[in-house]
Amino acid sequence: GYQIVAISPDKPESLDITDVKHNLGYQLLSDSEHKAMDAFGVSYENKKRGKLPVPSVFLVTPELEISFQYVNPNYKYRISSDLLLAAANAKEH
């Protein structure tokens, strides 16, 4: 009952390569103009690579409301699948 969409700062032409290479199995969208990451407030400036997103997860309802968010500025830490599943299941009740 969920749809997974990932948003990448890479240009659209790079996304096909990523999808084929990693066989993602979900939709991957380009945010090369940084509009989504700025709107969600999850961007930062990297001196070497320019504007980058902070790893983030958002659960969005069919009414387009954010029902859960996980943002961690340390890219080494990602949300656990158990926590994400619990958050998704909690929103169903």
C-alpha positions in Angstrom: 0.0 0.0 0.0 3.0 2.3 -0.3 4.8 4.0 -3.1 8.5 4.6 -2.8 9.9 7.7 -4.6 13.6 8.7 -4.2 14.8 12.2 -5.1 18.4 12.7 -6.2 20.4 15.9 -6.9 21.8 14.2 -10.0 20.8 15.3 -13.5 18.0 13.3 -15.2 20.4 11.6 -17.6 22.4 10.2 -14.7 19.4 8.6 -13.1 18.9 5.9 -15.7 22.5 4.8 -15.2 21.9 4.6 -11.5 18.7 2.7 -11.8 20.1 0.1 -14.2 23.3 -0.3 -12.2 21.6 -0.9 -8.9 18.2 -2.3 -10.1 16.4 0.0 -7.7 12.8 -1.2 -8.1 11.4 2.2 -7.2 10.9 5.6 -8.9 14.0 7.9 -8.9 13.4 11.5 -9.7 15.9 14.3 -10.4 16.1 17.5 -8.3 19.1 18.9 -10.1 17.8 22.4 -9.7 17.5 21.8 -5.9 13.9 22.9 -5.6 12.7 19.9 -3.6 15.6 19.8 -1.2 15.2 23.6 -0.6 11.5 23.3 -0.1 11.9 20.4 2.4 14.7 22.3 4.1 17.2 19.5 3.7 20.0 21.1 1.7 23.5 22.3 2.7 26.5 23.7 0.9 29.5 21.6 0.4 32.7 23.5 -0.5 33.8 20.9 -3.1 30.5 19.6 -4.5 28.1 22.5 -4.1 24.6 22.1 -2.8 23.7 18.6 -1.5 20.8 17.1 0.3 20.8 15.7 3.8 19.7 12.1 3.9 15.9 12.4 4.6 12.8 10.3 4.6 9.3 11.7 4.5 6.0 9.8 4.6 3.4 11.8 2.7 -0.4 11.1 2.9 -2.7 11.0 -0.1 -3.8 14.5 1.0 -0.1 15.6 0.5 0.5 16.1 4.2 3.8 15.0 5.8 2.9 12.5 8.4 6.4 11.5 9.4 9.9 12.8 8.7 13.4 11.5 9.5 16.3 13.9 8.8 19.9 13.2 10.0 22.6 15.5 8.9 25.2 12.7 9.4 25.0 10.8 6.1 26.6 7.8 7.8 23.3 7.2 9.7 20.2 6.1 7.8 16.8 5.3 9.1 16.3 1.6 10.0 13.8 -0.3 8.0 12.1 -1.3 11.3 11.6 2.3 12.3 10.3 3.3 8.9 7.9 0.4 8.8 6.6 1.2 12.3 6.0 4.9 11.3 4.2 3.8 8.2 2.0 1.3 10.1 1.3 3.8 12.9 -0.2 6.2 10.3 -2.6 3.6 9.1 -4.5 3.3 12.4 
